[in-house]
């Protein structure tokens, strides 16, 4: 699952370290490979929410699972879309529709 963070401080500079790293409900462990946006084949993708049926996505990716560097459901879904676009000869619309 992905979490987005927003902070509005008007026209003042503020540090967000506490809310992101030190608060009791902070993000915890961070990893560059799990950070949005993800990029593949010259496209960027960011997603906030939950992607279901990861077993189906993993099965569809098969050996193409190597396209996924991190642990997120978002990157797995993006890899599925990228694979479908490749299979559609680079036709983005067809690839997204097929995903």
Biopython code that builds the backbone (N, CA, C, O; Angstrom):
import numpy as np
from Bio.PDB.StructureBuilder import StructureBuilder

atoms = [
    (1, "UNK", "N", (0.846, -1.174, 0.000)),
    (1, "UNK", "CA", (0.000, 0.000, 0.000)),
    (1, "UNK", "C", (0.888, 1.231, 0.000)),
    (1, "UNK", "O", (1.955, 1.242, 0.614)),
    (2, "UNK", "N", (0.454, 2.234, -0.671)),
    (2, "UNK", "CA", (1.204, 3.477, -0.790)),
    (2, "UNK", "C", (0.586, 4.540, 0.103)),
    (2, "UNK", "O", (-0.621, 4.537, 0.344)),
    (3, "UNK", "N", (1.424, 5.452, 0.591)),
    (3, "UNK", "CA", (0.927, 6.584, 1.362)),
    (3, "UNK", "C", (1.522, 7.844, 0.786)),
    (3, "UNK", "O", (2.710, 7.895, 0.466)),
    (4, "UNK", "N", (0.696, 8.859, 0.655)),
    (4, "UNK", "CA", (1.169, 10.158, 0.215)),
    (4, "UNK", "C", (1.166, 11.099, 1.401)),
    (4, "UNK", "O", (0.346, 10.959, 2.308)),
    (5, "UNK", "N", (2.071, 12.048, 1.400)),
    (5, "UNK", "CA", (2.190, 13.003, 2.493)),
    (5, "UNK", "C", (2.128, 14.404, 1.925)),
    (5, "UNK", "O", (2.774, 14.712, 0.923)),
    (6, "UNK", "N", (1.356, 15.239, 2.564)),
    (6, "UNK", "CA", (1.279, 16.639, 2.147)),
    (6, "UNK", "C", (1.390, 17.516, 3.387)),
    (6, "UNK", "O", (0.872, 17.174, 4.450)),
    (7, "UNK", "N", (2.061, 18.637, 3.244)),
    (7, "UNK", "CA", (2.229, 19.586, 4.340)),
    (7, "UNK", "C", (2.162, 20.980, 3.749)),
    (7, "UNK", "O", (2.878, 21.300, 2.800)),
    (8, "UNK", "N", (1.302, 21.802, 4.315)),
    (8, "UNK", "CA", (1.201, 23.192, 3.869)),
    (8, "UNK", "C", (1.698, 24.076, 5.004)),
    (8, "UNK", "O", (1.182, 24.007, 6.119)),
    (9, "UNK", "N", (2.681, 24.893, 4.727)),
    (9, "UNK", "CA", (3.258, 25.761, 5.747)),
    (9, "UNK", "C", (3.220, 27.218, 5.322)),
    (9, "UNK", "O", (3.990, 28.036, 5.825)),
    (10, "UNK", "N", (2.344, 27.540, 4.414)),
    (10, "UNK", "CA", (2.275, 28.924, 3.953)),
    (10, "UNK", "C", (3.546, 29.300, 3.227)),
    (10, "UNK", "O", (4.019, 28.558, 2.366)),
    (11, "UNK", "N", (4.093, 30.435, 3.567)),
    (11, "UNK", "CA", (5.306, 30.886, 2.890)),
    (11, "UNK", "C", (6.561, 30.647, 3.729)),
    (11, "UNK", "O", (7.612, 31.230, 3.463)),
    (12, "UNK", "N", (6.445, 29.787, 4.741)),
    (12, "UNK", "CA", (7.595, 29.483, 5.611)),
    (12, "UNK", "C", (8.201, 28.127, 5.264)),
    (12, "UNK", "O", (7.483, 27.204, 4.882)),
    (13, "UNK", "N", (9.513, 28.007, 5.396)),
    (13, "UNK", "CA", (10.174, 26.709, 5.269)),
    (13, "UNK", "C", (9.970, 25.947, 6.567)),
    (13, "UNK", "O", (10.137, 26.505, 7.651)),
    (14, "UNK", "N", (9.611, 24.684, 6.461)),
    (14, "UNK", "CA", (9.460, 23.836, 7.641)),
    (14, "UNK", "C", (10.092, 22.481, 7.352)),
    (14, "UNK", "O", (10.193, 22.070, 6.196)),
    (15, "UNK", "N", (10.507, 21.801, 8.385)),
    (15, "UNK", "CA", (11.062, 20.458, 8.250)),
    (15, "UNK", "C", (9.933, 19.446, 8.428)),
    (15, "UNK", "O", (9.070, 19.617, 9.288)),
    (16, "UNK", "N", (9.942, 18.406, 7.623)),
    (16, "UNK", "CA", (8.914, 17.378, 7.707)),
    (16, "UNK", "C", (9.455, 16.083, 8.306)),
    (16, "UNK", "O", (8.752, 15.073, 8.337)),
    (17, "UNK", "N", (10.695, 16.105, 8.780)),
    (17, "UNK", "CA", (11.329, 14.897, 9.302)),
    (17, "UNK", "C", (10.489, 14.197, 10.363)),
    (17, "UNK", "O", (10.333, 12.977, 10.333)),
    (18, "UNK", "N", (9.949, 14.968, 11.295)),
    (18, "UNK", "CA", (9.191, 14.348, 12.388)),
    (18, "UNK", "C", (8.030, 13.529, 11.836)),
    (18, "UNK", "O", (7.868, 12.364, 12.200)),
    (19, "UNK", "N", (7.224, 14.123, 10.963)),
    (19, "UNK", "CA", (6.033, 13.438, 10.466)),
    (19, "UNK", "C", (6.378, 12.256, 9.579)),
    (19, "UNK", "O", (5.647, 11.265, 9.562)),
    (20, "UNK", "N", (7.467, 12.339, 8.848)),
    (20, "UNK", "CA", (7.826, 11.264, 7.936)),
    (20, "UNK", "C", (8.628, 10.138, 8.579)),
    (20, "UNK", "O", (8.502, 8.977, 8.189)),
    (21, "UNK", "N", (9.449, 10.484, 9.561)),
    (21, "UNK", "CA", (10.381, 9.487, 10.084)),
    (21, "UNK", "C", (10.257, 9.200, 11.575)),
    (21, "UNK", "O", (10.529, 8.079, 12.005)),
    (22, "UNK", "N", (9.858, 10.178, 12.367)),
    (22, "UNK", "CA", (9.926, 10.014, 13.817)),
    (22, "UNK", "C", (8.588, 9.898, 14.530)),
    (22, "UNK", "O", (8.549, 9.479, 15.687)),
    (23, "UNK", "N", (7.507, 10.252, 13.883)),
    (23, "UNK", "CA", (6.191, 10.176, 14.521)),
    (23, "UNK", "C", (5.834, 8.712, 14.773)),
    (23, "UNK", "O", (6.317, 7.829, 14.065)),
    (24, "UNK", "N", (4.988, 8.446, 15.782)),
    (24, "UNK", "CA", (4.617, 7.055, 16.093)),
    (24, "UNK", "C", (4.003, 6.311, 14.899)),
    (24, "UNK", "O", (4.120, 5.088, 14.813)),
    (25, "UNK", "N", (3.362, 7.024, 13.993)),
    (25, "UNK", "CA", (2.772, 6.374, 12.822)),
    (25, "UNK", "C", (3.497, 6.786, 11.538)),
    (25, "UNK", "O", (2.877, 6.929, 10.485)),
    (26, "UNK", "N", (4.812, 6.974, 11.638)),
    (26, "UNK", "CA", (5.607, 7.415, 10.489)),
    (26, "UNK", "C", (5.669, 6.320, 9.435)),
    (26, "UNK", "O", (5.171, 5.213, 9.641)),
    (27, "UNK", "N", (6.272, 6.636, 8.326)),
    (27, "UNK", "CA", (6.410, 5.683, 7.231)),
    (27, "UNK", "C", (7.280, 4.495, 7.637)),
    (27, "UNK", "O", (7.127, 3.423, 7.050)),
    (28, "UNK", "N", (8.218, 4.633, 8.647)),
    (28, "UNK", "CA", (9.112, 3.539, 9.012)),
    (28, "UNK", "C", (10.196, 3.372, 7.986)),
    (28, "UNK", "O", (10.703, 4.367, 7.469)),
    (29, "UNK", "N", (10.591, 2.093, 7.652)),
    (29, "UNK", "CA", (11.649, 1.817, 6.685)),
    (29, "UNK", "C", (11.344, 2.403, 5.322)),
    (29, "UNK", "O", (10.212, 2.319, 4.846)),
    (30, "UNK", "N", (12.340, 2.992, 4.696)),
    (30, "UNK", "CA", (12.176, 3.549, 3.355)),
    (30, "UNK", "C", (13.138, 2.860, 2.410)),
    (30, "UNK", "O", (14.146, 2.296, 2.837)),
    (31, "UNK", "N", (12.826, 2.906, 1.125)),
    (31, "UNK", "CA", (13.667, 2.272, 0.126)),
    (31, "UNK", "C", (13.515, 3.021, -1.186)),
    (31, "UNK", "O", (12.396, 3.305, -1.613)),
    (32, "UNK", "N", (14.604, 3.336, -1.816)),
    (32, "UNK", "CA", (14.568, 4.058, -3.083)),
    (32, "UNK", "C", (13.811, 3.271, -4.148)),
    (32, "UNK", "O", (13.082, 3.867, -4.942)),
    (33, "UNK", "N", (13.964, 1.949, -4.185)),
    (33, "UNK", "CA", (13.297, 1.158, -5.228)),
    (33, "UNK", "C", (11.780, 1.135, -5.052)),
    (33, "UNK", "O", (11.064, 0.808, -5.998)),
    (34, "UNK", "N", (11.276, 1.472, -3.870)),
    (34, "UNK", "CA", (9.838, 1.507, -3.642)),
    (34, "UNK", "C", (9.266, 2.914, -3.716)),
    (34, "UNK", "O", (8.121, 3.137, -3.324)),
    (35, "UNK", "N", (10.050, 3.865, -4.213)),
    (35, "UNK", "CA", (9.647, 5.268, -4.244)),
    (35, "UNK", "C", (9.060, 5.642, -5.607)),
    (35, "UNK", "O", (9.640, 5.338, -6.649)),
    (36, "UNK", "N", (7.927, 6.292, -5.581)),
    (36, "UNK", "CA", (7.265, 6.782, -6.797)),
    (36, "UNK", "C", (7.976, 8.017, -7.308)),
    (36, "UNK", "O", (8.617, 8.699, -6.509)),
    (37, "UNK", "N", (7.905, 8.343, -8.565)),
    (37, "UNK", "CA", (7.275, 7.542, -9.612)),
    (37, "UNK", "C", (8.213, 6.443, -10.090)),
    (37, "UNK", "O", (9.435, 6.544, -9.980)),
    (38, "UNK", "N", (7.608, 5.397, -10.621)),
    (38, "UNK", "CA", (8.372, 4.323, -11.240)),
    (38, "UNK", "C", (8.526, 4.667, -12.717)),
    (38, "UNK", "O", (7.641, 5.295, -13.299)),
    (39, "UNK", "N", (9.625, 4.268, -13.325)),
    (39, "UNK", "CA", (9.835, 4.534, -14.747)),
    (39, "UNK", "C", (10.160, 3.235, -15.467)),
    (39, "UNK", "O", (10.910, 2.395, -14.971)),
    (40, "UNK", "N", (9.575, 3.095, -16.649)),
    (40, "UNK", "CA", (9.842, 1.954, -17.528)),
    (40, "UNK", "C", (9.587, 2.412, -18.956)),
    (40, "UNK", "O", (8.590, 3.083, -19.228)),
    (41, "UNK", "N", (10.463, 2.061, -19.848)),
    (41, "UNK", "CA", (10.297, 2.361, -21.280)),
    (41, "UNK", "C", (9.948, 3.825, -21.550)),
    (41, "UNK", "O", (9.135, 4.121, -22.426)),
    (42, "UNK", "N", (10.562, 4.733, -20.798)),
    (42, "UNK", "CA", (10.346, 6.155, -21.028)),
    (42, "UNK", "C", (9.045, 6.711, -20.480)),
    (42, "UNK", "O", (8.696, 7.857, -20.763)),
    (43, "UNK", "N", (8.320, 5.919, -19.702)),
    (43, "UNK", "CA", (7.081, 6.380, -19.077)),
    (43, "UNK", "C", (7.248, 6.387, -17.564)),
    (43, "UNK", "O", (8.021, 5.602, -17.015)),
    (44, "UNK", "N", (6.520, 7.276, -16.893)),
    (44, "UNK", "CA", (6.549, 7.366, -15.428)),
    (44, "UNK", "C", (5.168, 7.030, -14.897)),
    (44, "UNK", "O", (4.162, 7.319, -15.545)),
    (45, "UNK", "N", (5.114, 6.414, -13.704)),
    (45, "UNK", "CA", (3.849, 5.986, -13.111)),
    (45, "UNK", "C", (3.916, 6.171, -11.608)),
    (45, "UNK", "O", (4.883, 5.766, -10.963)),
    (46, "UNK", "N", (2.879, 6.787, -11.054)),
    (46, "UNK", "CA", (2.709, 6.892, -9.601)),
    (46, "UNK", "C", (1.266, 6.533, -9.304)),
    (46, "UNK", "O", (0.369, 6.822, -10.097)),
    (47, "UNK", "N", (1.045, 5.908, -8.170)),
    (47, "UNK", "CA", (-0.293, 5.410, -7.839)),
    (47, "UNK", "C", (-0.485, 5.481, -6.336)),
    (47, "UNK", "O", (0.433, 5.183, -5.573)),
    (48, "UNK", "N", (-1.657, 5.867, -5.917)),
    (48, "UNK", "CA", (-1.998, 5.861, -4.502)),
    (48, "UNK", "C", (-3.265, 5.049, -4.342)),
    (48, "UNK", "O", (-4.332, 5.444, -4.811)),
    (49, "UNK", "N", (-3.147, 3.950, -3.698)),
    (49, "UNK", "CA", (-4.292, 3.068, -3.506)),
    (49, "UNK", "C", (-3.804, 1.639, -3.396)),
    (49, "UNK", "O", (-2.632, 1.396, -3.110)),
    (50, "UNK", "N", (-4.692, 0.705, -3.621)),
    (50, "UNK", "CA", (-4.362, -0.709, -3.500)),
    (50, "UNK", "C", (-4.698, -1.397, -4.812)),
    (50, "UNK", "O", (-5.785, -1.203, -5.357)),
    (51, "UNK", "N", (-3.783, -2.191, -5.315)),
    (51, "UNK", "CA", (-4.024, -3.004, -6.499)),
    (51, "UNK", "C", (-4.293, -4.416, -6.009)),
    (51, "UNK", "O", (-3.478, -4.989, -5.286)),
    (52, "UNK", "N", (-5.409, -4.972, -6.388)),
    (52, "UNK", "CA", (-5.768, -6.317, -5.957)),
    (52, "UNK", "C", (-5.279, -7.389, -6.915)),
    (52, "UNK", "O", (-4.717, -7.093, -7.969)),
    (53, "UNK", "N", (-5.502, -8.631, -6.533)),
    (53, "UNK", "CA", (-5.203, -9.808, -7.347)),
    (53, "UNK", "C", (-3.745, -9.846, -7.799)),
    (53, "UNK", "O", (-3.451, -10.060, -8.975)),
    (54, "UNK", "N", (-2.842, -9.635, -6.849)),
    (54, "UNK", "CA", (-1.410, -9.651, -7.187)),
    (54, "UNK", "C", (-0.948, -11.003, -7.701)),
    (54, "UNK", "O", (-0.005, -11.073, -8.489)),
    (55, "UNK", "N", (-1.600, -12.088, -7.264)),
    (55, "UNK", "CA", (-1.222, -13.412, -7.768)),
    (55, "UNK", "C", (-1.424, -13.491, -9.280)),
    (55, "UNK", "O", (-0.595, -14.068, -9.984)),
    (56, "UNK", "N", (-2.520, -12.916, -9.787)),
    (56, "UNK", "CA", (-2.788, -12.919, -11.225)),
    (56, "UNK", "C", (-1.746, -12.071, -11.955)),
    (56, "UNK", "O", (-1.266, -12.444, -13.026)),
    (57, "UNK", "N", (-1.405, -10.924, -11.363)),
    (57, "UNK", "CA", (-0.406, -10.042, -11.982)),
    (57, "UNK", "C", (0.945, -10.748, -12.037)),
    (57, "UNK", "O", (1.623, -10.729, -13.064)),
    (58, "UNK", "N", (1.331, -11.372, -10.920)),
    (58, "UNK", "CA", (2.618, -12.100, -10.879)),
    (58, "UNK", "C", (2.644, -13.210, -11.924)),
    (58, "UNK", "O", (3.646, -13.393, -12.616)),
    (59, "UNK", "N", (1.527, -13.962, -12.039)),
    (59, "UNK", "CA", (1.468, -15.050, -13.021)),
    (59, "UNK", "C", (1.573, -14.507, -14.439)),
    (59, "UNK", "O", (2.264, -15.086, -15.278)),
    (60, "UNK", "N", (0.905, -13.417, -14.706)),
    (60, "UNK", "CA", (0.931, -12.812, -16.055)),
    (60, "UNK", "C", (2.324, -12.294, -16.401)),
    (60, "UNK", "O", (2.767, -12.396, -17.545)),
    (61, "UNK", "N", (3.009, -11.738, -15.404)),
    (61, "UNK", "CA", (4.359, -11.223, -15.647)),
    (61, "UNK", "C", (5.342, -12.352, -15.918)),
    (61, "UNK", "O", (6.235, -12.203, -16.752)),
    (62, "UNK", "N", (5.195, -13.469, -15.232)),
    (62, "UNK", "CA", (6.100, -14.597, -15.416)),
    (62, "UNK", "C", (7.553, -14.164, -15.280)),
    (62, "UNK", "O", (7.924, -13.532, -14.290)),
    (63, "UNK", "N", (8.371, -14.498, -16.264)),
    (63, "UNK", "CA", (9.788, -14.142, -16.208)),
    (63, "UNK", "C", (10.012, -12.634, -16.316)),
    (63, "UNK", "O", (11.087, -12.138, -15.980)),
    (64, "UNK", "N", (8.999, -11.908, -16.784)),
    (64, "UNK", "CA", (9.089, -10.448, -16.861)),
    (64, "UNK", "C", (8.994, -9.801, -15.484)),
    (64, "UNK", "O", (9.083, -8.579, -15.367)),
    (65, "UNK", "N", (8.816, -10.602, -14.451)),
    (65, "UNK", "CA", (8.798, -10.105, -13.072)),
    (65, "UNK", "C", (10.108, -9.383, -12.768)),
    (65, "UNK", "O", (10.167, -8.558, -11.856)),
    (66, "UNK", "N", (11.153, -9.693, -13.527)),
    (66, "UNK", "CA", (12.451, -9.032, -13.340)),
    (66, "UNK", "C", (12.369, -7.538, -13.631)),
    (66, "UNK", "O", (13.277, -6.793, -13.261)),
    (67, "UNK", "N", (11.298, -7.081, -14.287)),
    (67, "UNK", "CA", (11.100, -5.646, -14.533)),
    (67, "UNK", "C", (10.837, -4.896, -13.231)),
    (67, "UNK", "O", (11.048, -3.685, -13.155)),
    (68, "UNK", "N", (10.381, -5.608, -12.214)),
    (68, "UNK", "CA", (9.996, -5.006, -10.934)),
    (68, "UNK", "C", (11.196, -5.007, -10.001)),
    (68, "UNK", "O", (11.746, -6.062, -9.687)),
    (69, "UNK", "N", (11.597, -3.829, -9.562)),
    (69, "UNK", "CA", (12.769, -3.713, -8.696)),
    (69, "UNK", "C", (12.393, -3.706, -7.209)),
    (69, "UNK", "O", (13.194, -4.111, -6.367)),
    (70, "UNK", "N", (11.179, -3.248, -6.886)),
    (70, "UNK", "CA", (10.777, -3.080, -5.492)),
    (70, "UNK", "C", (9.729, -4.070, -5.046)),
    (70, "UNK", "O", (9.582, -5.151, -5.616)),
    (71, "UNK", "N", (8.998, -3.679, -4.009)),
    (71, "UNK", "CA", (8.034, -4.557, -3.364)),
    (71, "UNK", "C", (6.591, -4.094, -3.500)),
    (71, "UNK", "O", (5.702, -4.714, -2.916)),
    (72, "UNK", "N", (6.325, -3.026, -4.248)),
    (72, "UNK", "CA", (4.993, -2.433, -4.222)),
    (72, "UNK", "C", (4.046, -3.058, -5.244)),
    (72, "UNK", "O", (4.459, -3.547, -6.296)),
    (73, "UNK", "N", (2.766, -3.023, -4.892)),
    (73, "UNK", "CA", (1.744, -3.468, -5.830)),
    (73, "UNK", "C", (1.674, -2.534, -7.037)),
    (73, "UNK", "O", (1.383, -2.969, -8.152)),
    (74, "UNK", "N", (1.943, -1.246, -6.805)),
    (74, "UNK", "CA", (1.902, -0.265, -7.887)),
    (74, "UNK", "C", (2.922, -0.584, -8.976)),
    (74, "UNK", "O", (2.603, -0.534, -10.163)),
    (75, "UNK", "N", (4.134, -0.908, -8.577)),
    (75, "UNK", "CA", (5.168, -1.189, -9.577)),
    (75, "UNK", "C", (4.856, -2.480, -10.331)),
    (75, "UNK", "O", (5.140, -2.583, -11.524)),
    (76, "UNK", "N", (4.278, -3.456, -9.648)),
    (76, "UNK", "CA", (3.891, -4.697, -10.326)),
    (76, "UNK", "C", (2.828, -4.403, -11.401)),
    (76, "UNK", "O", (2.914, -4.896, -12.526)),
    (77, "UNK", "N", (1.838, -3.599, -11.034)),
    (77, "UNK", "CA", (0.801, -3.248, -11.997)),
    (77, "UNK", "C", (1.400, -2.478, -13.171)),
    (77, "UNK", "O", (1.054, -2.738, -14.324)),
    (78, "UNK", "N", (2.295, -1.533, -12.886)),
    (78, "UNK", "CA", (2.940, -0.761, -13.946)),
    (78, "UNK", "C", (3.730, -1.678, -14.876)),
    (78, "UNK", "O", (3.733, -1.473, -16.090)),
    (79, "UNK", "N", (4.396, -2.680, -14.323)),
    (79, "UNK", "CA", (5.127, -3.636, -15.155)),
    (79, "UNK", "C", (4.158, -4.396, -16.054)),
    (79, "UNK", "O", (4.472, -4.668, -17.213)),
    (80, "UNK", "N", (2.986, -4.739, -15.529)),
    (80, "UNK", "CA", (1.981, -5.414, -16.343)),
    (80, "UNK", "C", (1.530, -4.525, -17.503)),
    (80, "UNK", "O", (1.401, -4.995, -18.634)),
    (81, "UNK", "N", (1.295, -3.261, -17.226)),
    (81, "UNK", "CA", (0.907, -2.315, -18.274)),
    (81, "UNK", "C", (2.035, -2.172, -19.300)),
    (81, "UNK", "O", (1.788, -2.189, -20.506)),
    (82, "UNK", "N", (3.263, -2.034, -18.820)),
    (82, "UNK", "CA", (4.419, -1.911, -19.719)),
    (82, "UNK", "C", (4.543, -3.141, -20.617)),
    (82, "UNK", "O", (4.791, -3.015, -21.816)),
    (83, "UNK", "N", (4.373, -4.321, -20.040)),
    (83, "UNK", "CA", (4.435, -5.552, -20.821)),
    (83, "UNK", "C", (3.338, -5.577, -21.886)),
    (83, "UNK", "O", (3.590, -5.955, -23.030)),
    (84, "UNK", "N", (2.125, -5.175, -21.512)),
    (84, "UNK", "CA", (1.015, -5.150, -22.476)),
    (84, "UNK", "C", (1.278, -4.153, -23.602)),
    (84, "UNK", "O", (0.921, -4.413, -24.751)),
    (85, "UNK", "N", (1.890, -3.030, -23.289)),
    (85, "UNK", "CA", (2.235, -2.039, -24.318)),
    (85, "UNK", "C", (3.285, -2.617, -25.264)),
    (85, "UNK", "O", (3.199, -2.440, -26.480)),
    (86, "UNK", "N", (4.257, -3.297, -24.709)),
    (86, "UNK", "CA", (5.271, -3.944, -25.555)),
    (86, "UNK", "C", (4.614, -4.968, -26.484)),
    (86, "UNK", "O", (4.917, -5.020, -27.676)),
    (87, "UNK", "N", (3.712, -5.780, -25.926)),
    (87, "UNK", "CA", (3.039, -6.812, -26.713)),
    (87, "UNK", "C", (2.148, -6.206, -27.793)),
    (87, "UNK", "O", (1.869, -6.842, -28.810)),
    (88, "UNK", "N", (1.702, -4.963, -27.563)),
    (88, "UNK", "CA", (0.870, -4.259, -28.547)),
    (88, "UNK", "C", (1.724, -3.453, -29.521)),
    (88, "UNK", "O", (1.219, -2.560, -30.202)),
    (89, "UNK", "N", (2.998, -3.763, -29.588)),
    (89, "UNK", "CA", (3.889, -3.089, -30.526)),
    (89, "UNK", "C", (4.121, -1.632, -30.191)),
    (89, "UNK", "O", (4.403, -0.832, -31.083)),
    (90, "UNK", "N", (4.009, -1.271, -28.925)),
    (90, "UNK", "CA", (4.244, 0.108, -28.509)),
    (90, "UNK", "C", (2.989, 0.974, -28.489)),
    (90, "UNK", "O", (3.063, 2.160, -28.167)),
    (91, "UNK", "N", (1.853, 0.402, -28.826)),
    (91, "UNK", "CA", (0.589, 1.144, -28.811)),
    (91, "UNK", "C", (0.112, 1.292, -27.356)),
    (91, "UNK", "O", (-0.407, 0.347, -26.762)),
    (92, "UNK", "N", (0.297, 2.479, -26.805)),
    (92, "UNK", "CA", (-0.003, 2.708, -25.395)),
    (92, "UNK", "C", (-1.479, 2.462, -25.097)),
    (92, "UNK", "O", (-1.811, 1.771, -24.133)),
    (93, "UNK", "N", (-2.357, 3.017, -25.912)),
    (93, "UNK", "CA", (-3.801, 2.844, -25.678)),
    (93, "UNK", "C", (-4.180, 1.368, -25.665)),
    (93, "UNK", "O", (-4.902, 0.921, -24.773)),
    (94, "UNK", "N", (-3.703, 0.615, -26.640)),
    (94, "UNK", "CA", (-4.020, -0.808, -26.710)),
    (94, "UNK", "C", (-3.453, -1.570, -25.526)),
    (94, "UNK", "O", (-4.093, -2.479, -24.998)),
    (95, "UNK", "N", (-2.247, -1.194, -25.111)),
    (95, "UNK", "CA", (-1.624, -1.851, -23.971)),
    (95, "UNK", "C", (-2.372, -1.605, -22.676)),
    (95, "UNK", "O", (-2.573, -2.524, -21.882)),
    (96, "UNK", "N", (-2.783, -0.365, -22.463)),
    (96, "UNK", "CA", (-3.527, -0.044, -21.244)),
    (96, "UNK", "C", (-4.866, -0.765, -21.261)),
    (96, "UNK", "O", (-5.290, -1.306, -20.240)),
    (97, "UNK", "N", (-5.529, -0.778, -22.396)),
    (97, "UNK", "CA", (-6.817, -1.443, -22.504)),
    (97, "UNK", "C", (-6.677, -2.946, -22.235)),
    (97, "UNK", "O", (-7.531, -3.545, -21.581)),
    (98, "UNK", "N", (-5.608, -3.545, -22.737)),
    (98, "UNK", "CA", (-5.380, -4.980, -22.560)),
    (98, "UNK", "C", (-4.981, -5.348, -21.137)),
    (98, "UNK", "O", (-5.153, -6.493, -20.718)),
    (99, "UNK", "N", (-4.452, -4.386, -20.395)),
    (99, "UNK", "CA", (-3.998, -4.668, -19.031)),
    (99, "UNK", "C", (-5.174, -4.974, -18.153)),
    (99, "UNK", "O", (-5.003, -5.240, -16.963)),
]
sb = StructureBuilder()
sb.init_structure("model")
sb.init_model(0)
sb.init_chain("A")
sb.init_seg("    ")
for serial, (resi, resn, name, xyz) in enumerate(atoms, 1):
    if name == "N":
        sb.init_residue(resn, " ", resi, " ")
    sb.init_atom(name, np.array(xyz, "f"), 0.0, 1.0, " ", f" {name:<3s}", serial, name[0])
structure = sb.get_structure()
